[in-house]
């Protein structure tokens, strides 16, 4: 059983002892700490709550909503909703913040509280640290009986999210409808199965949904990686579809599958959308240190400047604001388009990608062939209580400090950049693991580089 407290929220497995899992007592504590924090600048004491389709969602929702009401907040419960829908709802409702009940790509036994500010964006590192401090102190002050909050159910925000996507300047609705796309979608038995059919109807796209029932009993490992997607890949190989689309349980990550059943490449979701945006809008881009170099290449081709940020959505959005990026995100299929909002949004990514395909008049595999070819190996090292992560990162840094062919970056873990490849080691914010990402011209070269660094770690354990 696991409970992970981080600046981005609280995440854990359901069931078990307090302090070690995501249980009602800890949910109350962290919800109260969050409510205390945003209450310092709250204008109307209003909070939006949305949740993905996880089995534990109703339980966690009831605890969160009751706690917020006990703190004197009026709750707008938008029900089963994607992470980007909830982010937009905070702004649309003029709320003081929001809580998204989702563990994103984690398996079914996990859940989490993702915390938003009044802009509908994730808390900064400093703000997240302050929430953790307040939770640790437990110096809470609940509302008197006449000041208790209320709860309003409002299920209009899915449609309002779709409407906002359709209104984006670069979403070419006419071209999409004219192309008469047929798509196959894996909605992983969560909220994608609720909102995506309505999006496709609005876009004039014919669709078939796999795993469309929002039961939270995921049909396969919910992380949208090739090894988990054999079902939809086999379906695509049989023909009859222009595009395969895969989302994670809270619909902020997005992966595409070519018309022949081959993976488009999760890393190339952002690359392809950025290429389309940059072909219409001059500007800069941002992704994180673990994302493909292809975004840098595409950005420079269009005359823009690429910048890398530390891993984590809030780090990427902060850097995007600093450099005035017109598009950005993360290589895990997260597209952030500021014209919509500063958050990863699969609906925005789908609409922009279909616009690009429609305007170019090409197939998905033909589009993929236009981008620089890199391969990323994504490995992991499971941590034990005895693992000294900091010592490992120091050792790796020292190994390459005198290598003139390597640039060492320790902004977020340790990244070693060579002229033709790179490797990045960092402790995960969401799981008790060290992520080891490496990129080269071929998968074999990338995997070999990652395994070399993994051996260093194993030798130290």
C-alpha positions in Angstrom: 0.0 0.0 0.0 1.3 3.4 -0.9 0.6 7.1 -0.1 2.6 9.8 -1.9 2.4 13.4 -0.7 3.8 15.8 -3.2 3.5 19.5 -4.2 1.0 18.4 -6.9 -1.4 16.8 -4.4 -1.9 13.5 -2.6 -2.0 10.2 -4.3 -2.3 6.6 -3.0 -3.8 3.2 -3.1 -7.3 2.6 -1.6 -7.7 0.6 1.6 -5.4 -0.1 4.5 -3.9 1.8 7.4 -4.1 5.6 7.8 -0.9 7.4 6.8 0.0 4.6 4.4 -2.9 4.8 1.9 -5.4 7.1 0.4 -8.1 6.7 3.1 -10.9 8.9 4.4 -8.9 10.4 7.3 -6.0 11.5 5.1 -8.4 12.8 2.4 -10.1 15.0 5.1 -6.8 16.2 6.3 -5.4 17.2 2.9 -8.7 18.7 1.6 -8.9 20.8 4.8 -5.3 21.9 4.3 -6.1 22.9 0.7 -9.3 24.8 1.8 -7.3 26.6 4.5 -4.7 27.6 1.9 -7.0 29.0 -0.7 -9.2 30.6 2.0 -6.4 33.2 2.6 -7.3 34.8 -0.8 -10.7 33.4 -1.5 -13.2 35.9 -2.9 -16.4 33.8 -2.8 -15.5 30.6 -1.1 -16.4 28.5 -4.1 -14.6 25.3 -5.3 -15.2 23.0 -8.3 -14.9 19.3 -7.8 -14.7 16.8 -10.7 -13.7 13.1 -10.9 -12.7 10.4 -13.4 -14.5 7.1 -13.6 -12.5 5.2 -10.9 -14.3 2.7 -8.7 -13.2 4.6 -5.6 -14.4 8.0 -7.1 -17.8 8.2 -5.4 -16.2 7.5 -1.9 -13.5 10.0 -2.4 -15.9 12.6 -3.8 -18.2 12.3 -0.8 -15.4 12.8 1.6 -13.9 15.8 -0.3 -17.3 17.5 -0.9 -18.3 17.0 2.8 -15.0 18.4 4.0 -15.2 21.5 1.8 -18.8 22.2 3.0 -17.5 21.8 6.5 -14.9 24.4 5.8 -17.7 26.8 4.6 -17.1 26.4 0.9 -19.9 26.2 -1.7 -19.1 23.2 -4.0 -19.8 23.0 -7.7 -19.9 19.3 -8.3 -19.4 18.7 -12.1 -19.6 15.0 -11.7 -17.8 12.6 -14.0 -15.4 15.0 -15.9 -12.0 15.1 -17.5 -9.1 16.9 -15.8 -9.1 19.6 -18.5 -12.9 20.0 -18.2 -12.5 20.6 -14.4 -9.6 23.1 -15.0 -11.8 25.1 -17.4 -14.8 24.9 -15.1 -12.8 26.7 -12.3 -12.3 29.7 -14.6 -15.8 29.5 -16.1 -17.4 29.4 -12.7 -15.2 32.1 -11.2 -14.3 29.7 -8.4 -11.5 30.1 -5.9 -10.0 26.7 -6.9 -10.7 23.1 -7.8 -10.0 19.5 -6.9 -9.8 16.8 -9.5 -10.3 13.3 -8.1 -8.1 11.2 -10.4 -4.9 9.2 -10.3 -4.4 9.8 -14.0 -2.6 6.8 -15.6 -2.2 4.8 -12.4 -4.0 1.4 -12.1 -7.5 1.0 -10.8 -6.6 0.6 -7.1 -5.1 4.2 -7.0 -6.8 7.5 -6.6 -5.6 11.1 -6.0 -6.5 14.7 -5.3 -5.1 17.1 -7.9 -5.3 20.7 -6.6 -6.0 23.8 -8.7 -5.7 27.5 -8.1 -8.4 30.1 -9.2 -6.9 30.1 -12.7 -7.8 26.4 -13.0 -4.1 25.6 -13.1 -2.0 23.3 -10.8 -0.6 24.9 -7.7 3.0 26.1 -8.0 5.7 24.2 -6.1 5.8 26.8 -3.3 2.0 26.7 -2.9 1.9 22.9 -3.0 4.6 22.8 -0.3 2.5 25.2 1.8 -0.5 22.9 1.6 1.7 20.0 2.8 2.9 22.2 5.7 -0.6 23.1 6.7 -1.7 19.4 6.6 1.2 18.4 8.8 0.4 21.0 11.5 -3.4 20.1 11.4 -4.3 23.5 12.9 -7.7 23.5 11.3 -10.7 25.7 11.9 -14.1 24.4 10.6 -17.2 26.5 9.9 -20.0 27.2 12.4 -23.4 25.7 11.6 -24.7 28.8 10.0 -21.6 29.2 7.8 -21.6 25.6 6.3 -21.2 25.5 2.6 -23.6 24.1 0.0 -23.2 21.6 -2.9 -24.6 22.3 -6.4 -24.6 19.6 -9.1 -23.8 21.1 -12.5 -23.4 18.7 -15.5 -23.1 21.4 -18.2 -19.3 21.7 -18.3 -18.6 18.8 -20.6 -20.6 20.6 -23.3 -19.0 24.0 -22.4 -15.6 22.4 -22.8 -16.5 21.0 -26.2 -17.9 24.4 -27.3 -14.6 26.1 -26.2 -12.6 23.7 -28.3 -14.8 24.3 -31.4 -14.2 28.1 -31.0 -10.4 27.9 -31.2 -9.1 29.7 -34.3 -6.9 26.8 -35.5 -9.7 24.2 -35.2 -10.7 23.9 -38.9 -14.2 22.5 -38.4 -15.1 22.9 -42.1 -12.1 20.9 -43.3 -12.6 18.2 -40.6 -16.2 17.7 -41.6 -15.3 17.7 -45.3 -12.7 14.9 -44.8 -15.3 12.6 -43.2 -12.9 10.9 -40.8 -13.7 7.6 -39.2 -11.8 7.0 -35.9 -11.5 4.2 -33.4 -11.1 5.3 -29.8 -10.0 3.4 -26.6 -11.6 5.3 -23.7 -10.2 2.9 -21.0 -13.6 2.6 -19.2 -13.4 6.2 -17.8 -14.7 9.7 -18.6 -13.3 9.7 -22.2 -16.3 7.4 -23.0 -18.6 10.1 -21.9 -17.2 13.3 -23.5 -15.4 12.1 -26.6 -18.5 10.8 -28.5 -20.0 14.3 -28.1 -16.8 15.9 -29.3 -16.8 13.7 -32.4 -20.5 14.4 -33.2 -19.7 18.2 -33.0 -16.7 17.7 -35.3 -18.6 15.6 -37.8 -16.4 12.6 -37.2 -17.6 9.0 -37.4 -16.4 6.9 -34.5 -16.3 3.6 -32.7 -15.5 3.5 -29.0 -13.7 0.6 -27.3 -13.9 0.3 -23.5 -16.5 3.1 -23.5 -18.5 2.2 -20.4 -17.4 4.5 -17.5 -17.0 1.8 -14.9 -13.5 2.5 -13.6 -12.8 -1.2 -14.1 -10.0 -0.6 -16.7 -9.8 -3.1 -19.5 -6.0 -3.0 -19.4 -3.2 -1.0 -17.8 -4.4 2.6 -18.3 -1.1 4.1 -19.2 -1.4 4.8 -23.0 1.8 3.0 -24.0 2.2 0.6 -26.9 2.6 -2.5 -24.7 -0.9 -1.8 -23.2 -2.8 -1.1 -26.5 -2.8 -4.4 -28.4 -6.6 -4.4 -28.6 -7.0 -1.2 -30.5 -3.9 -1.8 -32.5 -5.3 -5.1 -33.7 -8.6 -3.4 -34.5 -6.8 -0.7 -36.6 -4.9 -3.4 -38.5 -8.1 -4.8 -39.9 -8.7 -1.5 -41.7 -11.7 0.8 -42.0 -10.4 3.6 -39.8 -8.4 6.8 -40.6 -7.0 7.2 -37.1 -6.8 5.4 -33.7 -7.1 7.6 -30.6 -6.1 6.5 -27.0 -6.6 8.6 -23.8 -5.8 7.9 -20.2 -8.5 7.8 -17.5 -8.7 11.6 -16.9 -8.2 12.5 -20.6 -5.2 14.8 -20.4 -2.9 12.4 -22.2 -3.3 11.5 -25.8 -1.8 8.9 -28.1 -2.5 8.2 -31.8 -2.4 5.0 -33.9 -1.8 5.1 -37.6 -4.4 3.8 -40.1 -2.3 0.6 -40.5 -2.3 -0.2 -36.8 1.2 1.0 -36.0 1.8 3.5 -33.1 2.2 7.1 -34.2 4.4 7.5 -31.1 3.2 9.1 -27.9 6.1 11.5 -28.0 5.0 12.7 -31.4 1.5 13.7 -30.3 2.9 17.1 -29.1 5.4 17.3 -32.0 2.6 16.9 -34.6 0.2 19.4 -33.0 3.1 21.9 -32.5 4.1 21.6 -36.1 0.5 22.4 -37.1 0.2 25.4 -34.7 3.7 26.8 -35.7 2.8 26.6 -39.4 0.0 29.1 -38.7 1.4 31.0 -35.7 5.0 32.3 -35.2 6.3 31.5 -31.7 8.2 29.4 -29.2 7.6 26.0 -27.6 8.3 24.2 -24.3 8.4 20.6 -23.3 10.1 18.8 -20.4 13.6 17.4 -20.1 12.3 13.9 -20.7 10.6 14.7 -24.0 11.9 14.1 -27.6 14.3 16.4 -29.4 11.9 16.3 -32.4 10.0 19.2 -30.9 13.2 21.3 -30.8 13.8 20.4 -34.5 10.3 21.3 -35.6 10.3 24.5 -33.6 13.6 25.7 -35.1 12.4 24.7 -38.6 9.5 27.2 -38.1 11.9 29.9 -36.8 10.9 29.6 -33.1 12.9 28.9 -30.0 12.6 25.6 -28.0 13.0 25.5 -24.2 13.1 22.5 -21.8 11.5 22.6 -18.4 11.6 20.3 -15.4 9.2 17.4 -15.5 5.7 18.2 -14.2 2.9 20.1 -15.8 3.2 23.2 -13.6 6.9 23.5 -14.4 6.1 23.3 -18.1 3.3 25.9 -17.9 5.5 28.2 -15.8 8.2 28.1 -18.4 5.7 28.5 -21.2 4.6 31.8 -19.7 8.2 32.9 -19.2 9.1 32.4 -22.9 5.7 33.3 -24.4 5.3 29.8 -25.9 2.3 29.4 -28.3 2.3 25.6 -27.8 3.9 23.2 -25.3 3.4 20.2 -23.2 5.0 16.9 -22.3 6.2 13.9 -24.3 3.7 11.6 -22.6 1.0 12.8 -24.9 0.2 16.0 -23.1 -0.7 19.0 -25.3 -0.9 22.5 -23.7 -2.4 25.2 -25.9 -2.5 28.5 -24.1 -5.2 29.9 -26.4 -7.5 27.4 -24.7 -5.9 27.1 -21.2 -2.7 26.3 -19.4 -3.4 22.6 -19.0 -2.9 19.3 -20.8 -6.0 18.7 -22.9 -6.7 15.7 -25.1 -9.8 17.3 -26.6 -7.8 20.2 -27.8 -5.1 17.9 -29.1 -7.6 15.8 -31.0 -9.2 18.8 -32.7 -5.9 20.4 -33.7 -4.5 17.0 -35.0 -7.6 16.4 -37.1 -7.4 19.9 -38.4 -3.8 19.3 -39.5 -4.7 16.0 -41.2 -7.7 17.5 -42.9 -5.7 20.5 -44.3 -2.8 18.4 -45.4 -5.0 15.7 -47.0 -2.6 13.0 -46.0 -2.9 9.8 -44.0 -1.6 9.5 -40.4 1.4 7.4 -41.4 2.3 9.9 -44.1 2.1 12.7 -41.6 4.3 10.8 -39.2 7.0 10.3 -41.9 7.4 14.1 -42.2 9.0 14.4 -38.7 12.5 13.8 -37.5 13.0 10.2 -36.4 14.0 9.6 -32.8 13.3 6.7 -30.5 12.8 6.9 -26.7 13.3 4.0 -24.3 11.3 4.4 -21.2 12.6 2.3 -18.3 12.1 2.3 -14.6 13.8 1.2 -11.4 11.5 0.2 -8.5 12.6 1.9 -5.2 13.0 0.1 -1.9 12.9 2.0 1.5 16.7 1.6 1.6 17.3 3.3 -1.9 19.3 6.5 -1.5 18.1 8.4 -4.6 20.1 11.5 -4.0 23.3 9.5 -3.7 22.5 7.7 -7.0 22.0 11.0 -8.8 25.2 12.4 -7.4 27.1 9.3 -8.6 25.7 9.6 -12.1 26.5 13.3 -12.3 30.1 12.7 -11.2 30.5 9.9 -13.8 30.0 12.4 -16.7 31.3 15.6 -15.2 34.6 15.3 -17.0 33.2 14.0 -20.3 33.6 16.9 -22.8 31.1 15.3 -25.2 28.3 15.4 -22.5 26.3 18.3 -21.1 25.0 17.5 -17.5 21.8 19.1 -16.4 20.7 18.7 -12.7 17.6 20.9 -12.7 15.4 17.8 -12.4 17.2 14.6 -11.5 20.2 14.2 -13.8 20.1 14.5 -17.6 23.2 13.7 -19.7 23.0 15.2 -23.1 25.3 13.9 -25.9 25.4 15.3 -29.5 23.4 12.3 -30.8 21.5 11.0 -27.8 20.5 11.7 -24.1 19.5 9.9 -20.9 17.5 11.3 -18.0 17.2 9.8 -14.5 14.7 11.3 -12.1 12.5 10.2 -9.2 8.8 10.0 -10.1 6.3 12.4 -8.6 3.5 9.9 -8.9 5.1 6.4 -8.2 7.8 5.0 -6.0 10.2 4.6 -8.9 13.2 6.2 -10.7 12.3 6.9 -14.3 15.1 6.3 -16.8 14.3 7.8 -20.2 16.8 7.7 -23.0 16.7 8.8 -26.6 18.7 8.0 -29.7 18.3 7.4 -33.5 17.3 3.8 -32.9 15.5 2.0 -30.0 18.4 -0.4 -29.5 20.8 2.6 -29.0 18.4 4.3 -26.7 17.7 1.2 -24.6 21.4 0.4 -24.3 22.1 3.8 -23.0 19.3 3.6 -20.5 20.4 0.1 -19.3 24.0 1.4 -18.8 22.8 4.0 -16.3 20.4 1.5 -14.7 23.3 -0.8 -14.0 25.0 2.0 -12.1 22.0 2.2 -9.9 21.8 -1.5 -9.3 25.4 -1.6 -8.4 24.8 0.9 -5.7 21.8 -0.9 -4.1 
